[in-house]
Amino acid sequence: MTRDKDMDVRLRKIMEFLTGFQESSGYSPSIREIGDRIGVNSTSLVDFYLDKLEERGDISREKHISRSIRVNKPAQSLANVASKVQRGLQSASAVISDLIRIPLAGRIVASAPVPIPESDVAYFDPESSIEIARGMLPARENEKNLFALEVQGDSMVDAMVNDGDIVIMKTANEANNGDMVAVWLDDNNETTLKYYYKETGRVRLQPANPTMQPIYIDPTRHLRIMGKVVLVIRQVKSIAA
C-alpha cells in the first residue's frame, strides 16, 4: 500500500469509527480507542490525524477535555472525506509517514529539586522510546540530539506540563532566559524541570505554578543544564475529565 493510500485509509477509518461509535454510544471514543481501531499505538500520532480532520472541518473538539470529539458532517461521510483527504495529501502524508523514535531516558521532577532515586536509573530499559511524527518537531531540530523524559510533579502546570506527560528535550548545556530546561544540581545529585533565568549573582529556576516559589541557585552551587524542552506530549490520563 502506498503512503498516500495508507493515509487515506486511516483517516476514513477514523471517520467511520467516530460516526458509528457516537451513533451507538451517544459520546465520542477516547484517543486510545481510536488508536486501537486503526492499529496505531502512539496517542500523539492519533492526535495528529484528528488535527488534520479538524482542519478540514470534518470534526471539532476541545483538546483539553476527554471524549469531546464531534462529527460535523456525518451525512457526507466517506466520499467527501476521501475527496478532502486527497487534496493536499502529498504534503500531509510526507509529514505523517516520516515517523521517528526518540529514546525515553528516564524521569524528570517538576517540583522542588529532589535526589535522583537509584530505582529510576534502571526504570527505563535501553530500548525504551516513544514514536512521533517528524512534523511535530520544530523544523530545524536534529533528531539525533533529542531525548525524552517522563514528568513527575505539577510545578509546570501553567505551562501545560502535567504529571505523567512526556517532554522532548534537545541536548544543551547553555540556556537563554525563559527557556524550559532540565537541570542537574551536582552537589546533592538533584534534578528538576523549570524555566531558567540568569540574574545578577544567581540563577532563578521559576516554576509555572502560582502556589510554588522560585528556586534560587548561587554561583557556588554547581548547576548543569542538560537539555531544553522542544515539545510536550500530553498523556491521555492528564486530560481526562
MARDO-61730 format. One line per field, with one value per atom (N, C-alpha, C): residue in one letter; x, y, z. Coordinates in Angstrom, 1 decimal, padded with zeros to 4 digits. Layout:
REM MARDO-61730
residuo (A ...) .
xx (X ...) .
yy (Y ...) .
zz (Z ...) .
//
This chain:
REM MARDO-61730
residuo (M M M T T T R R R D D D K K K D D D M M M D D D V V V R R R L L L R R R K K K I I I M M M E E E F F F L L L T T T G G G F F F Q Q Q E E E S S S S S S G G G Y Y Y S S S P P P S S S I I I R R R E E E I I I G G G D D D R R R I I I G G G V V V N N N S S S T T T S S S L L L V V V D D D F F F Y Y Y L L L D D D K K K L L L E E E E E E R R R G G G D D D I I I S S S R R R E E E K K K H H H I I I S S S R R R S S S I I I R R R V V V N N N K K K P P P A A A Q Q Q S S S L L L A A A N N N V V V A A A S S S K K K V V V Q Q Q R R R G G G L L L Q Q Q S S S A A A S S S A A A V V V I I I S S S D D D L L L I I I R R R I I I P P P L L L A A A G G G R R R I I I V V V A A A S S S A A A P P P V V V P P P I I I P P P E E E S S S D D D V V V A A A Y Y Y F F F D D D P P P E E E S S S S S S I I I E E E I I I A A A R R R G G G M M M L L L P P P A A A R R R E E E N N N E E E K K K N N N L L L F F F A A A L L L E E E V V V Q Q Q G G G D D D S S S M M M V V V D D D A A A M M M V V V N N N D D D G G G D D D I I I V V V I I I M M M K K K T T T A A A N N N E E E A A A N N N N N N G G G D D D M M M V V V A A A V V V W W W L L L D D D D D D N N N N N N E E E T T T T T T L L L K K K Y Y Y Y Y Y Y Y Y K K K E E E T T T G G G R R R V V V R R R L L L Q Q Q P P P A A A N N N P P P T T T M M M Q Q Q P P P I I I Y Y Y I I I D D D P P P T T T R R R H H H L L L R R R I I I M M M G G G K K K V V V V V V L L L V V V I I I R R R Q Q Q V V V K K K S S S I I I A A A A A A) .
xx (000.8 000.0 000.9 000.6 001.4 001.1 002.0 001.8 000.5 000.2 -001.0 -002.2 -002.2 -003.4 -003.5 -002.3 -002.3 -002.9 -002.5 -003.1 -004.6 -005.0 -006.4 -007.2 -006.7 -007.5 -007.6 -006.5 -006.6 -007.5 -007.5 -008.5 -009.9 -010.2 -011.5 -012.0 -011.0 -011.4 -011.7 -011.0 -011.3 -012.7 -013.0 -014.4 -015.5 -015.2 -016.2 -016.4 -015.3 -015.4 -016.0 -015.7 -016.3 -017.8 -018.2 -019.6 -020.4 -019.9 -020.6 -020.6 -019.5 -019.3 -020.3 -020.4 -021.2 -022.7 -023.0 -024.4 -024.9 -024.0 -024.4 -024.2 -023.3 -023.0 -023.4 -023.6 -024.0 -022.9 -021.6 -020.5 -019.3 -018.2 -017.1 -016.1 -015.4 -014.4 -013.2 -012.4 -011.1 -010.1 -009.0 -007.9 -007.3 -007.2 -006.6 -007.5 -008.9 -009.8 -009.7 -009.5 -009.3 -008.1 -007.0 -005.7 -005.8 -006.5 -006.7 -007.5 -008.4 -009.3 -008.5 -007.5 -006.8 -005.4 -005.1 -003.8 -002.6 -002.8 -001.8 -001.6 -000.4 -000.1 000.1 000.6 001.0 -000.2 -000.5 -001.6 -001.3 000.0 000.3 000.1 000.3 000.0 -001.4 -002.3 -003.7 -004.2 -003.6 -003.9 -003.6 -002.5 -002.1 -003.1 -003.6 -004.7 -005.9 -006.3 -007.5 -007.3 -006.1 -005.9 -006.1 -005.7 -005.9 -007.4 -008.2 -009.7 -010.3 -009.8 -010.3 -010.1 -008.9 -008.5 -009.5 -009.9 -010.8 -012.3 -012.6 -013.9 -014.8 -014.2 -014.9 -015.3 -014.4 -014.7 -014.4 -014.9 -014.5 -014.3 -013.5 -013.2 -012.6 -012.6 -011.9 -010.7 -009.5 -008.3 -008.0 -008.4 -008.1 -009.3 -010.2 -011.4 -011.5 -011.5 -011.5 -012.9 -012.9 -014.1 -015.0 -014.3 -015.1 -015.2 -014.9 -014.9 -016.3 -016.6 -017.9 -017.8 -018.6 -018.5 -019.4 -018.9 -019.6 -020.4 -019.9 -020.6 -020.8 -021.5 -021.7 -022.5 -023.4 -024.2 -023.4 -022.3 -021.4 -020.4 -020.1 -019.3 -018.2 -018.1 -016.8 -016.4 -017.3 -016.9 -016.3 -016.9 -016.4 -015.1 -015.1 -013.9 -012.7 -012.9 -011.8 -011.4 -012.4 -012.1 -011.3 -011.6 -010.9 -009.5 -009.4 -008.1 -007.2 -007.7 -006.9 -006.3 -007.0 -006.5 -005.4 -004.2 -003.1 -002.5 -002.9 -002.5 -001.0 -000.4 001.0 001.8 001.5 002.3 001.9 000.7 000.3 000.9 000.9 001.5 003.0 003.6 005.1 005.4 004.5 004.8 004.5 003.3 002.9 003.6 004.1 004.7 006.2 006.7 008.1 008.2 007.9 007.9 009.3 009.6 010.9 010.7 011.7 011.8 012.8 012.3 013.1 013.4 014.6 014.8 014.2 013.6 013.0 014.0 014.7 015.9 015.6 014.4 014.1 013.0 013.1 012.1 012.8 012.0 012.4 011.3 011.7 010.7 010.4 009.1 008.6 008.1 009.0 008.7 010.0 010.1 011.4 012.4 013.7 014.7 014.8 014.8 014.9 016.1 016.7 017.7 017.2 018.0 017.5 017.5 016.4 016.3 017.1 017.8 018.5 017.6 016.4 015.4 015.0 015.1 014.7 015.7 017.0 018.1 017.8 017.3 017.0 015.5 014.7 013.3 013.1 013.8 013.6 014.8 014.4 015.5 016.1 017.2 017.9 017.0 016.0 015.1 013.9 013.7 012.6 012.6 011.5 011.4 010.0 009.8 008.4 008.5 007.4 007.3 006.4 007.0 006.2 006.4 005.6 005.7 006.8 007.7 008.8 008.2 007.0 006.4 006.0 005.9 005.5 006.6 007.9 009.0 009.3 010.0 010.4 011.3 011.2 011.8 013.3 014.0 015.5 016.0 015.2 015.7 016.3 017.5 018.1 017.7 017.0 016.5 017.6 018.8 019.9 020.3 019.9 020.2 019.0 018.0 016.8 016.7 016.1 015.7 014.4 013.8 012.5 012.6 011.8 011.8 010.3 010.0 008.6 008.6 007.6 007.5 006.8 007.4 006.7 006.6 005.3 005.1 004.3 003.9 002.9 003.4 004.7 005.2 005.1 004.9 004.9 003.5 002.4 001.1 000.6 001.0 000.6 001.3 002.3 003.0 002.5 001.3 000.7 001.6 002.3 003.1 002.6 002.0 001.4 002.1 001.8 002.4 002.0 003.0 002.9 003.1 003.2 003.4 004.8 005.1 006.4 007.0 008.2 008.8 009.9 009.9 011.0 012.1 013.3 014.4 015.4 016.0 017.2 018.4 019.4 020.6 021.2 021.5 022.1 022.8 023.8 024.5 024.4 023.7 023.5 022.0 021.5 020.1 020.0 018.9 018.6 017.5 017.3 016.3 014.9 014.1 012.8 012.7 013.9 013.9 013.4 012.6 012.3 013.4 014.0 015.2 015.1 015.9 016.2 017.5 017.6 018.9 019.2 020.5 021.1 021.9 021.7 022.4 023.4 024.7 025.7 026.0 025.9 026.3 025.5 024.2 023.3 022.7 023.2 022.7 021.2 020.7 019.3 019.0 017.7 017.3 015.9 015.6 014.3 014.1 012.8 012.4 011.8 012.4 011.9 012.2 011.6 012.1 013.4 014.3 015.6 015.8 016.3 016.6 017.9 018.8 020.1 020.0 020.2 020.2 021.5 021.7 022.9 023.4 024.4 025.0 024.2 023.2 022.5 021.7 021.1 020.2 018.9 017.8 016.5 015.8 015.4 014.6 013.1 012.3 011.0 009.9 009.1 008.0 006.9 006.0 004.8 003.6 003.6 002.5 002.5 001.4 001.3 001.4 001.3 001.3 002.8 003.7 005.1 006.0 007.1 008.1 009.3 009.9 011.1 012.2 013.2 014.3 015.5 016.3 017.5 018.8 019.6 020.9 022.0 022.9 024.0 025.2 026.2 027.2 028.1 028.1 028.9 028.3 027.0 026.4 026.4 027.0 027.2 025.9 025.5 024.2 024.6 024.1 024.3 023.0 023.0 021.9 022.1 021.1 021.2 020.4 019.4 018.6 017.5 017.0 015.9 014.6 013.5 012.2 011.9 011.6 011.2 009.7 009.2 007.9 007.3 006.0 005.4 004.3 004.4 003.5 002.5 001.3 000.3 -000.2 -000.3 -000.8 -002.4 -003.0 -004.5 -004.9 -004.2 -004.7 -004.5 -003.7 -003.5 -004.7 -005.5 -006.5 -007.9 -008.0 -009.3 -010.2 -011.4 -012.4 -012.6) .
yy (-001.2 000.0 001.2 002.2 003.4 004.3 005.3 006.1 006.9 007.4 008.2 007.4 006.1 005.3 004.9 004.7 004.4 005.6 006.8 008.0 008.1 007.9 007.9 006.9 005.7 004.6 004.9 005.4 005.7 006.8 007.8 008.9 008.5 007.7 007.2 006.3 005.5 004.6 005.3 006.4 007.2 007.8 008.4 009.0 007.9 006.7 005.6 005.3 005.1 004.7 005.8 007.1 008.2 008.2 008.2 008.2 007.1 005.9 004.7 004.7 005.0 005.0 006.0 007.2 008.2 007.9 007.3 006.9 005.8 004.9 003.8 004.2 005.0 005.3 006.7 007.6 008.9 009.8 009.4 010.2 009.7 010.4 010.1 009.1 008.3 007.4 008.2 007.5 008.1 008.0 008.8 008.7 007.3 006.7 005.3 004.3 004.5 003.6 003.8 005.1 005.3 004.7 004.8 004.2 002.7 002.1 000.6 000.2 001.0 000.7 000.7 001.7 001.9 001.3 000.6 000.0 000.9 002.0 002.9 003.0 002.7 002.7 004.1 005.0 006.3 007.2 007.7 008.7 010.0 010.4 011.6 011.6 010.4 010.2 010.2 009.6 009.7 011.2 011.9 013.3 014.1 013.7 014.4 014.1 012.9 012.6 013.4 013.5 014.3 015.7 016.3 017.7 017.9 016.9 017.0 017.0 016.2 016.1 017.4 017.9 019.2 020.4 020.4 021.5 021.5 020.3 020.2 020.4 020.6 020.9 019.6 018.4 017.2 016.9 017.4 017.2 018.5 018.6 019.7 019.0 019.7 019.1 020.1 019.8 020.6 019.7 020.2 019.4 019.0 019.8 019.6 018.9 018.4 017.7 016.3 015.2 013.9 013.6 012.9 012.4 013.6 014.6 015.8 016.0 014.9 015.0 015.0 015.9 016.0 015.8 014.9 014.8 015.8 016.7 017.8 017.5 016.5 016.2 014.7 014.0 012.6 012.2 013.1 012.7 012.7 013.4 013.4 012.3 011.8 010.7 010.4 009.1 008.6 009.3 009.5 010.0 011.4 012.3 013.6 013.6 012.7 012.6 012.3 011.3 010.8 011.9 012.7 013.8 014.9 015.2 016.2 015.8 014.5 013.9 014.0 013.7 013.6 014.9 016.0 017.4 017.7 017.9 018.2 017.0 015.8 014.6 014.4 014.8 014.5 015.2 016.5 017.1 016.6 016.2 015.7 014.3 013.5 012.1 012.2 013.2 013.3 013.6 014.3 014.6 013.4 012.8 011.8 010.5 010.2 008.9 008.9 010.1 010.2 010.1 008.9 008.7 008.5 009.0 008.8 008.3 007.6 007.1 007.9 008.4 009.2 008.4 008.2 007.4 008.0 007.2 007.7 007.4 008.5 008.4 008.2 008.6 008.4 009.4 009.8 010.8 012.1 013.2 014.5 015.0 015.5 016.0 017.5 017.8 019.2 019.5 019.7 020.1 020.7 020.7 021.1 020.1 020.5 019.6 018.4 017.2 016.0 015.2 014.4 013.5 012.5 012.0 011.1 009.7 009.0 007.7 006.7 005.8 004.8 003.9 003.7 002.8 003.4 004.8 005.4 005.2 005.0 004.8 003.6 002.6 001.3 001.2 002.2 002.1 001.9 002.6 002.6 001.7 000.7 -000.1 000.6 000.1 000.8 000.8 000.0 000.0 000.9 001.6 002.4 003.6 003.9 005.0 005.4 006.6 007.0 007.3 007.1 007.3 008.5 009.5 010.7 011.0 011.8 012.3 013.4 013.3 014.3 015.7 015.8 017.2 017.8 017.1 017.7 018.5 018.3 019.0 020.2 021.2 022.4 022.0 022.7 022.3 022.1 022.8 022.8 021.8 021.1 020.2 019.0 018.6 017.4 016.2 015.2 014.2 013.4 013.5 012.8 013.4 014.7 015.4 015.4 014.6 014.6 013.4 013.6 012.5 012.9 011.9 012.2 011.8 012.6 012.3 012.3 011.5 011.5 012.4 013.3 014.3 013.8 014.1 013.7 015.0 015.4 016.6 017.6 018.7 019.6 021.1 021.3 022.7 023.4 022.7 023.4 023.3 023.2 023.0 024.2 025.4 026.6 026.7 025.9 025.7 024.5 024.0 022.8 021.6 021.5 020.3 019.7 018.5 017.9 016.6 016.1 014.9 013.7 013.0 011.9 012.2 013.5 013.9 013.6 013.6 013.4 014.7 015.0 016.2 015.7 016.3 016.0 017.1 016.7 017.6 017.6 018.8 018.9 019.0 018.2 018.3 019.7 020.2 021.6 021.7 022.6 022.9 024.4 025.1 026.5 026.9 027.9 028.3 029.8 030.3 031.7 031.9 033.1 033.4 033.0 032.3 031.9 030.5 029.9 028.5 027.6 026.6 025.5 024.4 024.2 023.3 022.2 021.2 020.1 020.5 020.6 020.9 019.9 019.7 018.8 019.7 019.5 020.2 019.2 019.3 018.3 018.0 019.0 018.8 017.8 017.8 016.8 015.8 015.8 014.9 015.0 016.3 016.6 017.0 016.9 017.2 017.9 018.8 019.4 020.0 020.3 020.9 022.2 023.3 024.7 025.6 026.8 027.9 028.5 028.8 029.3 030.8 031.5 032.9 033.2 033.8 034.2 035.6 035.8 037.1 037.5 038.7 039.1 038.2 037.5 036.7 035.4 035.1 033.8 033.4 032.2 031.7 031.5 031.9 031.6 030.5 029.5 028.4 028.7 029.0 029.5 028.5 028.1 027.1 027.9 027.1 027.6 027.2 027.5 027.2 028.3 029.0 030.1 029.8 028.5 028.1 027.7 027.8 027.4 028.6 028.6 029.7 029.4 030.4 030.1 029.6 028.9 028.3 029.2 029.6 030.5 029.7 029.7 028.9 029.9 029.9 030.8 030.2 031.1 030.6 029.5 029.3 028.3 026.9 026.8 025.6 025.1 024.0 023.6 023.2 024.0 023.7 023.3 022.2 021.8 021.8 022.5 022.4 021.2 020.3 019.0 019.1 019.9 020.0 021.0 021.4 022.3 021.6 022.0 021.4 022.0 021.0 021.5 021.1 020.1 019.6 018.9 019.0 018.3 017.4 016.1 015.1 014.9 015.4 015.2 013.8 013.3 011.9 011.9 010.9 010.8 011.0 010.4 010.4 011.8 012.7 014.0 014.9 014.6 015.5 014.8 013.7 013.0 013.8 013.9 014.7 014.0) .
zz (000.0 000.0 000.0 -000.9 -000.9 000.3 000.5 001.7 001.6 000.3 000.1 000.5 000.0 000.3 001.7 002.4 003.8 004.6 004.3 004.9 004.7 003.5 003.1 003.9 003.9 004.6 006.1 006.7 008.2 008.5 007.7 008.0 007.8 006.7 006.5 007.6 008.1 009.2 010.5 010.7 011.9 011.8 010.6 010.4 010.5 010.0 010.1 011.6 012.3 013.7 014.6 014.3 015.1 014.9 013.6 013.3 014.0 013.8 014.3 015.8 016.4 017.9 018.5 018.0 018.5 018.3 017.2 017.0 018.0 018.3 019.2 020.7 021.0 022.4 022.9 022.0 022.4 022.8 022.8 023.1 022.2 022.3 021.4 022.0 021.2 021.8 022.3 023.1 023.6 022.5 022.6 021.7 021.6 022.8 022.8 022.1 022.2 021.5 020.0 019.6 018.1 017.6 018.4 018.0 017.9 018.8 018.8 017.5 017.1 016.0 014.7 014.6 013.3 013.4 014.5 014.6 014.8 015.6 015.9 017.4 017.9 019.4 019.9 019.1 019.6 019.7 021.0 021.1 020.4 020.4 019.7 018.2 017.7 016.2 015.9 016.8 016.6 016.7 017.7 017.8 016.6 015.9 014.7 013.6 013.4 012.5 012.8 014.0 014.4 014.1 014.2 013.9 012.4 011.5 010.1 009.8 010.4 010.2 010.7 011.8 012.4 011.4 010.8 009.9 008.7 008.3 007.1 007.5 008.8 009.2 009.4 009.3 009.5 010.9 011.9 013.3 014.0 015.2 016.1 017.5 018.3 019.7 020.6 021.9 022.9 023.3 023.0 023.1 024.6 025.5 026.9 027.7 026.9 027.5 026.8 027.7 027.1 026.5 025.4 024.7 024.3 023.7 023.3 021.8 021.0 019.6 019.1 018.1 017.5 016.0 015.4 013.9 013.3 012.5 012.0 010.7 009.9 008.6 008.4 009.3 009.2 007.9 007.4 006.3 005.0 004.9 003.8 003.8 004.9 005.2 004.3 003.8 003.3 002.0 001.0 -000.3 -000.1 000.7 000.8 001.7 002.7 003.5 002.6 001.7 000.8 -000.1 -000.6 -001.5 -000.8 000.4 001.2 001.5 001.9 002.2 001.0 -000.1 -001.3 -001.7 -001.4 -001.7 -000.6 -001.2 -000.3 000.4 -000.1 000.6 000.5 -000.6 -000.7 000.4 000.7 001.7 003.1 003.3 004.6 004.9 003.9 004.0 004.2 003.6 003.8 005.2 005.9 007.3 008.2 008.0 008.9 008.8 007.5 007.3 007.8 008.1 008.5 010.0 010.5 012.0 012.5 013.7 014.3 015.7 016.2 017.6 018.4 019.5 020.4 021.7 022.2 023.4 024.6 025.4 026.7 027.8 028.2 029.0 030.5 031.0 032.4 032.8 034.1 034.7 035.0 035.0 035.5 036.4 037.6 038.5 038.2 038.3 038.2 039.5 040.4 041.8 042.4 043.7 044.3 043.9 043.8 043.4 044.3 043.8 044.7 044.2 045.1 044.6 043.6 042.7 041.7 042.4 042.5 043.1 042.3 043.0 042.3 041.4 041.9 041.2 039.9 039.7 038.5 037.4 037.8 036.9 036.0 036.6 035.8 035.4 035.7 035.4 033.9 033.1 031.6 031.0 030.3 029.7 028.5 028.0 026.9 025.6 025.5 024.3 024.4 025.6 025.8 024.8 024.2 023.3 023.0 022.4 022.0 020.5 019.9 018.4 018.1 017.4 017.0 015.5 015.0 013.6 013.5 012.6 012.5 012.3 011.7 011.5 012.8 013.9 015.2 015.8 015.3 015.9 015.2 015.8 015.1 013.9 012.8 011.5 011.6 012.4 012.4 013.4 014.2 015.2 014.6 015.0 014.6 015.6 015.0 015.9 016.7 016.2 016.9 018.2 018.4 019.6 020.6 020.3 021.1 022.1 023.2 024.1 024.8 025.5 026.1 027.6 028.4 029.8 030.3 031.2 031.8 033.0 033.0 034.0 035.3 036.4 037.7 038.5 038.9 039.6 038.9 039.6 039.0 039.1 039.1 039.2 037.9 036.8 035.5 034.8 035.6 035.1 034.3 034.6 033.9 032.5 032.3 031.0 030.3 030.7 030.1 030.2 031.3 031.5 032.8 032.7 033.9 034.3 035.4 035.9 035.0 034.6 033.6 032.2 031.9 030.5 030.1 028.8 028.2 027.6 028.0 027.4 026.5 025.3 024.3 024.5 024.8 025.1 024.0 023.9 023.0 023.9 023.6 024.4 024.3 025.5 025.6 026.9 027.0 028.2 028.6 027.7 028.0 027.7 028.3 028.1 028.1 027.4 027.4 028.5 028.9 029.9 029.3 030.1 029.6 029.1 028.8 028.3 029.4 029.0 030.0 029.9 031.0 031.0 032.0 031.7 032.7 033.3 034.6 035.3 036.3 036.5 037.5 038.5 039.8 040.8 041.4 041.0 041.2 042.7 043.6 044.9 045.7 045.3 046.0 045.0 043.8 042.7 042.6 042.5 042.4 040.9 040.6 039.2 039.3 038.3 038.3 036.9 036.6 035.3 035.6 035.1 035.4 034.3 034.3 033.5 034.0 033.2 033.5 033.4 034.4 034.3 035.0 034.3 034.9 035.4 036.7 037.4 037.9 038.4 039.0 040.2 040.0 041.1 041.4 040.6 040.9 039.6 039.7 038.7 039.4 038.7 039.2 038.4 039.1 038.5 038.8 037.8 038.0 037.7 038.7 038.4 037.6 037.0 036.3 037.1 038.4 039.3 040.4 040.4 041.3 042.8 043.1 044.5 045.0 044.0 044.3 044.1 044.9 044.9 044.0 043.4 042.6 043.5 042.8 043.4 043.0 043.9 043.6 043.9 042.9 042.9 042.9 043.9 043.9 043.1 042.8 041.9 042.5 043.8 044.4 044.3 043.9 043.8 042.3 042.0 040.6 040.0 039.0 038.2 036.8 036.3 035.0 034.2 033.0 032.1 031.3 031.2 030.4 029.2 029.1 027.9 028.0 026.8 026.7 026.1 026.6 026.1 024.8 023.8 022.5 022.2 022.9 022.7 023.9 024.2 025.3 024.7 025.1 024.6 025.8 025.6 026.7 026.8 028.0 028.1 028.4 027.9 028.0 029.4 030.3 031.8 032.3 031.7 032.2 031.8 030.7 030.3 030.4 031.1 031.2 032.1 031.8 032.6 034.0) .
//
